[in-house]
């Protein structure tokens, strides 16, 4: 008898009971993991983000459940890839903010307003 069989207890049960033992070993003895998953889901899927695709929600749930901790995540690589694709960064100033557009419009239309 090799040490692996003794450690796993393979010889303790008859072959007919092994599928039952394997099934019994999969039963969750605590609901903490399930409750944690529902808590994550409530944080991810909110009324603000209700238009996300199911695939996106599922991916975010997976990352939240089994992904690395934030301290171990190096976002710099992904930010560089994002910018290399020509996407905008948070400080992008190409479009004027709504308040800026109104002030430009009001200055250019001032002469017209005087007619009224």
C-alpha positions in Angstrom: 0.0 0.0 0.0 1.6 3.3 -1.0 1.5 6.4 1.2 -0.7 8.3 -1.2 -3.6 5.9 -0.8 -3.3 6.0 3.0 -3.3 9.8 3.0 -6.3 10.0 0.7 -8.2 7.3 2.5 -8.9 5.5 -0.9 -8.8 2.1 0.8 -11.2 3.1 3.6 -14.3 2.9 1.4 -15.6 0.2 -1.0 -15.6 1.2 -4.7 -19.4 1.3 -4.7 -19.5 4.1 -2.1 -16.7 6.3 -3.6 -19.0 8.3 -5.8 -21.3 9.0 -2.8 -18.3 10.0 -0.7 -17.0 12.3 -3.5 -20.5 14.0 -3.7 -20.7 14.4 0.0 -17.3 16.1 0.1 -18.6 18.8 -2.3 -21.3 19.9 0.1 -20.7 23.4 1.4 -20.7 23.5 5.2 -20.9 27.3 5.4 -22.9 30.0 3.6 -20.2 32.6 4.1 -18.8 32.3 0.5 -22.3 32.5 -1.0 -23.2 35.5 1.1 -19.9 37.1 0.1 -20.7 36.5 -3.6 -24.1 38.1 -3.2 -22.6 41.1 -1.4 -20.1 41.5 -4.3 -23.0 41.2 -6.8 -24.9 44.0 -5.0 -21.8 46.2 -5.1 -21.2 45.5 -8.8 -24.8 45.6 -10.1 -26.5 48.7 -8.9 -29.2 51.0 -10.3 -26.5 53.2 -11.8 -24.9 50.2 -13.6 -28.1 48.4 -14.5 -27.4 48.6 -18.3 -24.3 46.4 -18.1 -24.3 43.2 -20.2 -24.6 39.9 -18.4 -21.2 38.9 -19.7 -19.6 42.1 -18.2 -21.4 41.5 -14.9 -20.2 37.9 -14.8 -16.6 38.9 -15.6 -16.6 41.5 -12.8 -18.1 39.0 -10.4 -15.4 36.4 -11.3 -12.6 39.0 -10.8 -14.1 40.1 -7.6 -14.4 36.6 -6.2 -11.1 35.0 -7.3 -9.0 37.8 -8.7 -5.8 39.1 -7.0 -6.0 41.7 -4.3 -5.8 45.2 -5.5 -2.4 45.7 -3.9 -1.0 42.9 -6.2 -2.6 44.4 -9.4 -0.3 46.4 -11.6 -2.6 48.7 -13.7 0.2 50.5 -15.4 0.5 47.9 -18.2 -3.2 48.0 -18.9 -3.3 51.8 -18.9 -0.5 51.9 -21.5 -2.3 49.4 -23.7 -5.5 51.4 -23.4 -3.7 54.6 -24.5 -1.8 52.8 -27.3 -5.2 52.0 -28.8 -5.9 55.7 -29.1 -8.4 55.9 -26.3 -8.7 59.0 -24.2 -7.3 59.5 -20.8 -9.1 61.2 -17.9 -7.5 64.6 -18.5 -8.5 64.7 -22.1 -9.4 68.3 -23.0 -10.5 68.1 -26.7 -14.1 68.9 -26.0 -15.0 71.9 -23.9 -16.9 71.3 -20.8 -20.6 72.4 -20.9 -19.9 75.5 -18.8 -17.0 76.5 -21.2 -19.2 76.1 -24.3 -21.9 78.4 -22.9 -19.4 81.1 -22.1 -18.0 81.0 -25.6 -21.4 80.9 -27.1 -22.6 83.8 -25.0 -19.6 86.0 -26.0 -20.1 85.3 -29.7 -23.9 85.9 -29.5 -23.8 89.0 -27.4 -24.2 91.4 -30.4 -27.3 89.4 -31.6 -28.8 89.5 -28.1 -28.5 93.3 -28.0 -30.9 93.5 -31.0 -33.7 91.8 -28.9 
